[in-house]
Structure formats: structure tokens, C-alpha cells
Amino acid sequence: QAVYEYSADGMRFALALSGDGNEDANFEHDVANAAILKLTNELQFVDKSLASLTTMRTGPIELFIDKIFENEVKRFVKSADECYAKMNYRDAMIEGWDKMQNARDKYRAMAGGAGMHADLIKRFIECQALLICPICPHFSEHIWSELGNTESVMNARWPVVGSVDLLLLRMSSYFDKTLSDLRSKVEKANTKSKVTKATVYVAEAFLDWQQATLTILKANAEAGKPFDAAFKKGLTGHADLAPFKSAMKTLMPFAAFTIDDFAVRGIEAFELKVPYDEVAILQDCMDYMKAELGLQEITIDKWPPADAAVAKKLQPATPGKPAVQFS
């Protein structure tokens, strides 16, 4: 009865998401119903994409959005493989379906007028079919045949992908965080008056007092010492910070924030410069940013602003954390 109502793959989809481990299974009828819609929508995307491959962009994988999407596919192929190896089927579905779908949707939105790359879309469809095959074999078999394969998907090997580029992951994370921060600031600015233009200021290096603080924090971390109350108390009297007494009111919150950031990001939180070109990333995604933020014009400039009065009104930009002015 359940297979008749939800289809075999719809049932398997819902069962995979019902939970792993020793806890009671949590099969939900709504999940099974939703699975039918998800699989149907994906079939429609595959049909439409394969029919229009010849009209899609081709050539070298050079655009930032292409590199990020390609790297995300690699990442989720590997993470899904790890989940299957541990027999964590719910997590495998999250990595191999949900996150793959989200990466594709984001890529499609960011591609905008440039359009998606034919080779990447075909590769995505292939990997998606193989990643979900242990759960939804009938769905994967159909997709596999549409890709032109004459043998069954059951004879196919797991996708072979190269190494995940950790720098690209950082670049993607930088863009996501920057866009989220800009979105919050646009919403706040719009409560006063509608803004249509923005100037985003990017800093190439930290200020002198910030560099001195980061150097001290990094040395402490590399020595394996804790950032306890004694360290924070001694920081104000550190000899290397003596020239920056006037900045102490902003220096201490900066140090506290960086220590918290270290707990999340590790030693890279103390970098004096980011290992990527912020301006190039933002320029490459300009059309997407305008659409997401509802702005007509966005200008990317170097920090500090030429007008000192403007600089005083803004939170100073630091590497990896741009400042923005609206008009």
C-alpha cells in the first residue's frame, strides 16, 4: 500500500530520512509526499538541462561561480561517500541530495546572465544520480539512461573527483558571509530611507595596532597557551602594544572577537592578509549581489575612503570584512 501511494523510490527516500542509529525510526508521510515532488522536479530539471546543453556556456572553467560549484560537487561526493561507509543513510541523503540541490540552486541563481556551464551541469546530473542511487535506484536508472549510458547504473562506479580546494571553500564562505552582512545592513538602512547605491570598501591590510595584536595572539596560540583571564589582563600592558594606548578601547574588543574567531577557524583567524582577492570575488558576483540586495549600483573601492569624514562614520574595513556606505 505504501509503495502504491508513494512509489518505491519515494518510500525509500522517506525511510532513509527516518533516522539512523538506535533511536526509533521517524517515518513521516509528509516527507514521503514531499519526496515525490522533489524527485519529479529534479526529473524536469534534468530533461530541460540536457535538452539545452548545446545552448549553455562552454569552454574553460574560469569564472569564480564555476570554480565554486565544481568544488562543492567534489565536496559533497566525498562527504556522501563517508556517510554511506558508516551506514548513516540520513546523513548521506543530506550530503548527497539536499546539499547538492542547494549548491545547484545557488549556482543557477549566481550564473545569471552568464548562464550555467554545460560541462558542470552534465557532471552535476551524473554525480547526483550516482549519489542517490543506493536510496532511489529507479530514479537513478532513469537519469543514467537519459545521460546516454547503455549499461545499467548498477554497473556504474562511484564518481571519481579530485581533491577539494580548501582555499575555494574559504572564498565561498567569504562571499556568503559578506553578502549576508550586506543584506542586514541594507535592510537596516531601508528602515530610514530607500537606498539604491552602495560603495563597498575592501581593506588590503589591517591597521598597525590590529597587526600588532594579531601577532601577539598568534604567538600565544602557537605556543599552546590559553587565552584565559590572565592573558587578557596582561594584553593591555604588553610592550608591543605600548605605542597604541590611544586605540586600547577598540583594541580589546578586537582581540576578544579574534579569540572567539580562533575557536571556530583555527590559526587562520590571525592572518594579517587573506589569501585571496576580495575585489575580484565581489566584482565577479556583481550582478548577483545587485539582485539579492535590491540595489541599482554597487561600487567596489579600497579602504580607507578618500573623504576622511566618510571614514569616521563607518566601521573600519579589515581584510575579509568589508565596510559599506549607502546612498
Residue pairs with C-beta under 8 A, 6 or more apart in sequence:
2 11
2 32
3 11
5 32
6 14
6 32
6 33
6 35
6 36
7 36
7 138
8 138
9 35
9 39
9 135
9 136
9 137
9 138
9 139
10 32
10 33
10 35
10 36
10 39
11 32
12 135
12 136
13 31
13 32
13 35
13 38
13 39
13 93
13 135
13 136
14 27
14 28
14 29
14 31
14 32
14 35
15 25
15 27
16 89
16 90
16 92
16 93
16 135
17 31
17 90
17 93
18 25
18 26
18 27
18 28
18 31
18 90
19 25
19 26
19 90
20 87
20 88
20 89
20 90
20 91
38 97
38 101
39 136
39 139
42 101
42 128
42 139
43 139
43 142
43 143
46 125
46 143
46 146
47 146
49 121
49 122
49 125
50 122
50 125
50 146
50 147
53 118
53 121
53 122
54 118
56 115
56 116
56 117
56 118
56 121
57 114
57 115
57 116
57 117
57 118
58 117
58 118
58 119
59 117
61 67
61 70
61 117
61 119
61 120
63 114
63 117
63 284
64 171
64 280
64 281
64 284
64 285
65 107
65 110
65 111
65 114
65 284
65 285
65 288
66 117
66 120
67 165
67 168
68 107
68 168
68 171
68 172
69 103
69 104
69 106
69 107
69 120
69 124
70 120
70 123
71 164
71 165
71 168
71 169
71 172
72 99
72 103
72 107
72 172
73 100
73 103
73 120
73 123
73 124
73 127
73 161
74 161
74 162
74 163
74 164
75 164
75 169
76 95
76 96
76 99
76 100
76 103
76 131
77 96
77 127
77 131
77 158
77 159
77 161
78 161
78 164
79 95
79 96
79 99
80 92
80 95
80 96
80 131
81 158
83 89
83 91
83 92
83 94
83 95
83 96
84 92
84 134
89 134
89 135
92 131
92 134
92 135
93 132
93 135
95 131
96 128
96 131
96 132
97 128
97 131
97 132
100 124
100 127
100 128
100 131
104 124
104 128
107 116
107 120
108 116
109 288
110 285
110 288
112 287
112 288
112 291
113 287
122 147
125 143
125 147
126 147
126 159
127 159
127 161
128 143
129 139
129 140
129 143
129 144
129 147
129 153
130 140
130 153
130 156
130 158
130 159
131 159
132 139
132 140
133 140
133 153
133 154
133 156
137 153
137 154
140 153
141 152
141 153
141 154
143 153
144 152
144 153
144 156
149 156
167 275
167 276
170 268
170 274
170 275
170 276
171 276
171 281
174 274
174 276
174 278
174 281
174 320
175 281
175 282
175 285
178 282
178 321
178 322
179 289
179 292
179 293
181 321
182 198
182 200
182 289
182 293
182 324
183 292
183 293
185 324
185 326
186 195
186 198
186 293
186 294
186 295
186 326
189 195
189 326
195 295
195 326
195 327
196 295
196 296
196 297
196 327
197 295
197 296
197 297
197 298
197 299
197 326
197 327
198 293
198 295
198 297
198 298
198 299
198 324
198 325
198 326
198 327
199 298
199 299
199 300
199 301
199 305
199 324
199 325
199 327
200 282
200 298
200 299
200 300
200 301
200 322
200 323
200 324
201 301
201 302
201 303
201 304
201 305
201 314
201 317
201 322
201 323
201 324
201 325
202 278
202 279
202 282
202 300
202 301
202 302
202 303
202 317
202 322
203 302
203 303
203 316
203 317
203 318
203 319
203 321
203 322
203 323
204 273
204 302
204 303
204 319
205 211
205 272
205 273
205 319
206 214
206 272
206 318
206 319
207 247
207 316
207 318
208 243
208 244
209 241
209 243
209 244
209 247
209 251
210 251
210 254
210 318
211 272
212 240
212 241
212 243
212 244
213 235
213 241
213 251
213 254
213 255
213 258
214 258
214 270
214 271
214 272
215 240
215 270
215 272
216 235
216 238
216 240
216 241
217 227
217 255
217 258
217 259
217 262
217 270
218 267
218 270
220 227
220 231
221 227
221 262
221 267
221 270
222 267
225 231
227 259
227 262
232 252
232 255
232 256
235 241
235 252
235 255
236 248
236 252
241 248
241 251
244 251
258 269
258 270
261 269
262 269
262 270
271 319
272 319
273 319
274 319
274 320
278 319
278 320
278 322
279 300
279 302
282 289
282 300
282 322
283 300
286 298
289 295
289 298
290 296
290 297
290 298
303 316
303 317
303 322
303 323
304 311
304 316
304 317
305 311
305 314
305 325
310 325
313 325
314 323
314 324
314 325
315 323
316 323
317 323
